[in-house]
């Protein structure tokens, strides 16, 4: 799932490549993708792209005051095309969900792989009030000071992993970067957020800022097509089950749930003890 660094990098890419150009046409091929009807998609035609920003994990493209807001969900992505085909795409063919044409022939596709569809597109005038997911967002993960961050954690029951990925508590962090943050902080994903000591809370705060800002520095300025590969290449534990931890050399382990999983290093994070993997019905102590 694209998270804060990737969405910020996409916004920066669009500011460089799309701002100042006029939308000539929008093709919708994935009907389930569009979540609003007023204004219609056709309202974007003839308007100039005037900005692109990120709110949490939402990409907000400002088209002269009409906002095309995108949540890429788990398997969505934005593909920039220097030259788009002029013929309208056929609905239901392949991963293409929406295509935006610009007046110089360039534009971008929004795609989603797989059968589980979560990509969401909104055309609104006020994202903060008209997009439900944005209205519910907590503060941005990079906008808090250490004291405010600690207060959020202390007020949250449940495990740290869930606290970091709860968008209503803290916005912008998903499954991958939460694994990375917890590895840098040397904390178990199962530790209670409200049980953190002051020292652990500061470690978690520092790890959050370091992990996200390092990823931002690597990704902002990259071509859209290279962002996914850059992210994968720099992961320490996430999606690295069975591989050696880059810090201590221990084997990276996994805990699987119904529709997701987390990865961690036992030596770095849990005192050498493997965590319970519920999907495999194992209780390892």
NUSEBA-404179 format. One record per residue (C-alpha): x negated, y negated, z negated; residue in one letter. Coordinates in nm, 3 decimals, decimal comma. Example, Ala and Ser with C-alpha at 12.3 -4.5 7.8 and 13.67 -1.06 7.14 Angstrom:
! residues 2
-1,230 0,450 -0,780 a;
-1,367 0,106 -0,714 s;
END
This chain:
! residues 285
0,000 0,000 0,000 x;
-0,138 -0,343 0,088 x;
-0,204 -0,533 -0,235 x;
-0,312 -0,883 -0,335 x;
-0,649 -0,890 -0,151 x;
-0,517 -0,744 0,176 x;
-0,204 -0,962 0,186 x;
-0,411 -1,272 0,105 x;
-0,651 -1,178 0,385 x;
-0,361 -1,133 0,628 x;
-0,226 -1,476 0,531 x;
-0,569 -1,630 0,591 x;
-0,594 -1,453 0,927 x;
-0,254 -1,590 1,035 x;
-0,345 -1,940 0,921 x;
-0,645 -1,922 1,153 x;
-0,479 -1,751 1,448 x;
-0,105 -1,826 1,444 x;
-0,056 -2,168 1,282 x;
0,013 -2,436 1,542 x;
0,164 -2,191 1,791 x;
0,533 -2,168 1,876 x;
0,742 -1,854 1,834 x;
0,903 -1,772 2,169 x;
1,082 -1,448 2,083 x;
1,124 -1,191 1,806 x;
1,200 -0,827 1,895 x;
1,359 -0,610 1,626 x;
1,328 -0,234 1,677 x;
1,371 -0,113 1,318 x;
1,721 -0,227 1,222 x;
1,675 -0,113 0,861 x;
1,376 -0,347 0,829 x;
1,569 -0,676 0,832 x;
1,732 -0,755 0,497 x;
1,898 -1,090 0,573 x;
2,134 -1,224 0,839 x;
2,146 -1,603 0,783 x;
1,944 -1,756 0,940 x;
1,925 -1,492 1,215 x;
1,594 -1,376 1,358 x;
1,675 -1,572 1,670 x;
1,648 -1,895 1,467 x;
1,269 -1,858 1,474 x;
1,251 -1,898 1,853 x;
1,126 -2,239 1,958 x;
0,982 -2,324 1,616 x;
0,615 -2,380 1,535 x;
0,426 -2,163 1,286 x;
0,320 -2,413 1,020 x;
0,176 -2,197 0,743 x;
0,109 -1,854 0,597 x;
0,079 -1,778 0,226 x;
0,096 -1,491 -0,021 x;
0,328 -1,450 -0,318 x;
0,251 -1,134 -0,512 x;
0,242 -0,866 -0,243 x;
0,477 -1,063 -0,014 x;
0,349 -1,232 0,302 x;
0,528 -1,562 0,370 x;
0,504 -1,704 0,723 x;
0,642 -2,058 0,738 x;
0,796 -2,134 1,078 x;
0,885 -2,503 1,054 x;
1,078 -2,454 0,731 x;
1,231 -2,118 0,819 x;
1,037 -1,847 0,638 x;
0,962 -1,503 0,777 x;
0,886 -1,311 0,457 x;
0,739 -0,961 0,478 x;
0,685 -0,690 0,219 x;
0,469 -0,422 0,377 x;
0,564 -0,157 0,119 x;
0,361 0,165 0,116 x;
0,295 0,226 0,483 x;
0,360 -0,102 0,661 x;
0,100 -0,314 0,839 x;
0,056 -0,621 1,058 x;
-0,124 -0,573 1,389 x;
-0,243 -0,881 1,576 x;
-0,229 -0,862 1,955 x;
-0,418 -1,106 2,177 x;
-0,173 -1,023 2,455 x;
0,171 -0,875 2,396 x;
0,373 -0,689 2,659 x;
0,656 -0,903 2,792 x;
0,908 -0,619 2,824 x;
1,125 -0,570 2,513 x;
1,025 -0,260 2,314 x;
1,267 0,031 2,288 x;
1,432 0,067 1,946 x;
1,346 0,377 1,749 x;
1,029 0,455 1,944 x;
0,724 0,502 1,722 x;
0,626 0,300 1,416 x;
0,703 -0,047 1,557 x;
0,962 -0,233 1,348 x;
0,933 -0,596 1,460 x;
0,735 -0,793 1,718 x;
0,672 -1,169 1,712 x;
0,577 -1,337 2,041 x;
0,388 -1,668 2,044 x;
0,367 -1,926 2,321 x;
0,013 -1,836 2,430 x;
0,102 -1,470 2,491 x;
-0,043 -1,348 2,163 x;
0,154 -1,235 1,861 x;
0,183 -0,958 1,609 x;
0,359 -0,630 1,541 x;
0,493 -0,513 1,208 x;
0,473 -0,134 1,192 x;
0,546 0,139 0,942 x;
0,419 0,494 0,950 x;
0,605 0,798 0,818 x;
0,971 0,877 0,759 x;
1,007 0,706 0,423 x;
1,090 0,347 0,520 x;
1,023 0,059 0,281 x;
0,901 -0,223 0,507 x;
1,123 -0,525 0,442 x;
1,162 -0,848 0,639 x;
1,358 -1,154 0,528 x;
1,440 -1,471 0,723 x;
1,522 -1,738 0,464 x;
1,488 -2,107 0,388 x;
1,389 -2,065 0,022 x;
1,183 -1,750 -0,050 x;
1,176 -1,808 -0,426 x;
1,554 -1,797 -0,454 x;
1,665 -1,592 -0,152 x;
1,421 -1,298 -0,165 x;
1,514 -1,084 -0,470 x;
1,169 -0,932 -0,506 x;
1,003 -1,274 -0,519 x;
1,258 -1,410 -0,766 x;
1,168 -1,128 -1,008 x;
0,789 -1,160 -0,983 x;
0,575 -1,214 -1,289 x;
0,271 -1,446 -1,280 x;
0,007 -1,381 -1,018 x;
-0,269 -1,148 -1,135 x;
-0,533 -1,414 -1,067 x;
-0,343 -1,706 -1,217 x;
-0,371 -1,616 -1,586 x;
-0,633 -1,703 -1,844 x;
-0,758 -1,438 -2,087 x;
-0,525 -1,545 -2,367 x;
-0,211 -1,533 -2,151 x;
-0,316 -1,199 -2,006 x;
-0,363 -1,053 -2,355 x;
-0,021 -1,181 -2,462 x;
0,142 -1,007 -2,164 x;
-0,024 -0,677 -2,249 x;
0,064 -0,695 -2,617 x;
0,427 -0,754 -2,531 x;
0,448 -0,452 -2,299 x;
0,537 -0,106 -2,426 x;
0,402 0,184 -2,224 x;
0,078 0,277 -2,051 x;
-0,170 0,026 -1,908 x;
-0,141 0,176 -1,561 x;
0,230 0,096 -1,553 x;
0,174 -0,252 -1,698 x;
-0,077 -0,344 -1,427 x;
0,154 -0,230 -1,146 x;
0,479 -0,374 -1,287 x;
0,543 -0,666 -1,051 x;
0,785 -0,828 -1,294 x;
0,506 -0,846 -1,553 x;
0,206 -0,921 -1,332 x;
0,226 -0,959 -0,955 x;
-0,011 -0,848 -0,682 x;
-0,163 -0,525 -0,818 x;
-0,061 -0,183 -0,687 x;
-0,168 0,176 -0,727 x;
-0,514 0,151 -0,573 x;
-0,649 -0,159 -0,745 x;
-0,502 -0,061 -1,080 x;
-0,712 0,258 -1,064 x;
-1,017 0,051 -0,971 x;
-0,956 -0,204 -1,247 x;
-0,918 0,063 -1,514 x;
-1,238 0,233 -1,401 x;
-1,432 -0,095 -1,420 x;
-1,279 -0,165 -1,764 x;
-1,362 0,191 -1,881 x;
-1,007 0,244 -2,006 x;
-0,772 0,541 -1,982 x;
-0,469 0,476 -1,761 x;
-0,258 0,641 -2,033 x;
-0,361 0,405 -2,313 x;
-0,075 0,193 -2,444 x;
-0,083 -0,165 -2,319 x;
0,030 -0,292 -2,658 x;
-0,240 -0,084 -2,832 x;
-0,537 -0,259 -2,673 x;
-0,787 -0,412 -2,910 x;
-0,894 -0,770 -2,848 x;
-1,220 -0,643 -2,699 x;
-1,041 -0,394 -2,471 x;
-0,796 -0,660 -2,357 x;
-1,082 -0,892 -2,262 x;
-1,254 -0,606 -2,076 x;
-0,934 -0,537 -1,885 x;
-0,889 -0,905 -1,801 x;
-1,248 -0,937 -1,679 x;
-1,217 -0,617 -1,476 x;
-0,894 -0,741 -1,316 x;
-1,050 -1,069 -1,207 x;
-1,377 -0,910 -1,093 x;
-1,211 -0,631 -0,893 x;
-0,962 -0,856 -0,717 x;
-1,198 -1,147 -0,647 x;
-1,468 -0,913 -0,515 x;
-1,213 -0,756 -0,280 x;
-1,094 -1,100 -0,171 x;
-1,449 -1,211 -0,092 x;
-1,502 -0,902 0,122 x;
-1,171 -0,919 0,306 x;
-1,077 -1,281 0,364 x;
-1,216 -1,375 0,703 x;
-1,199 -1,019 0,839 x;
-0,995 -0,927 1,143 x;
-0,657 -0,780 1,047 x;
-0,749 -0,449 1,209 x;
-1,052 -0,403 0,983 x;
-0,890 -0,465 0,643 x;
-0,767 -0,112 0,572 x;
-1,106 0,042 0,646 x;
-1,287 -0,217 0,439 x;
-1,063 -0,145 0,143 x;
-1,112 0,233 0,164 x;
-1,490 0,198 0,200 x;
-1,524 0,011 -0,129 x;
-1,299 0,216 -0,357 x;
-1,474 0,368 -0,659 x;
-1,218 0,622 -0,783 x;
-0,887 0,571 -0,605 x;
-0,828 0,833 -0,333 x;
-1,163 0,994 -0,423 x;
-1,040 1,304 -0,607 x;
-1,315 1,567 -0,628 x;
-1,594 1,327 -0,535 x;
-1,864 1,206 -0,774 x;
-1,805 0,890 -0,976 x;
-2,040 0,622 -0,838 x;
-2,128 0,515 -1,194 x;
-2,192 0,838 -1,385 x;
-2,170 1,119 -1,128 x;
-1,883 1,304 -1,300 x;
-1,609 1,441 -1,075 x;
-1,320 1,203 -1,011 x;
-0,996 1,360 -1,131 x;
-0,632 1,308 -1,037 x;
-0,298 1,299 -1,214 x;
-0,006 1,359 -0,979 x;
0,353 1,249 -1,021 x;
0,665 1,302 -0,809 x;
0,574 1,050 -0,538 x;
0,238 0,906 -0,632 x;
-0,089 0,984 -0,809 x;
-0,369 0,814 -0,996 x;
-0,743 0,880 -1,002 x;
-0,993 0,828 -1,281 x;
-1,333 0,934 -1,413 x;
-1,318 1,135 -1,740 x;
-1,669 1,034 -1,850 x;
-1,620 0,663 -1,787 x;
-1,260 0,633 -1,902 x;
-1,133 0,910 -2,129 x;
-1,427 1,024 -2,338 x;
-1,483 1,323 -2,109 x;
-1,132 1,463 -2,158 x;
-0,920 1,537 -1,848 x;
-0,567 1,398 -1,859 x;
-0,253 1,607 -1,818 x;
-0,152 1,664 -1,457 x;
0,223 1,694 -1,479 x;
0,283 1,806 -1,120 x;
0,058 2,107 -1,163 x;
0,211 2,184 -1,503 x;
-0,128 2,167 -1,668 x;
-0,210 2,027 -2,009 x;
-0,583 1,984 -2,027 x;
-0,731 1,862 -2,352 x;
END
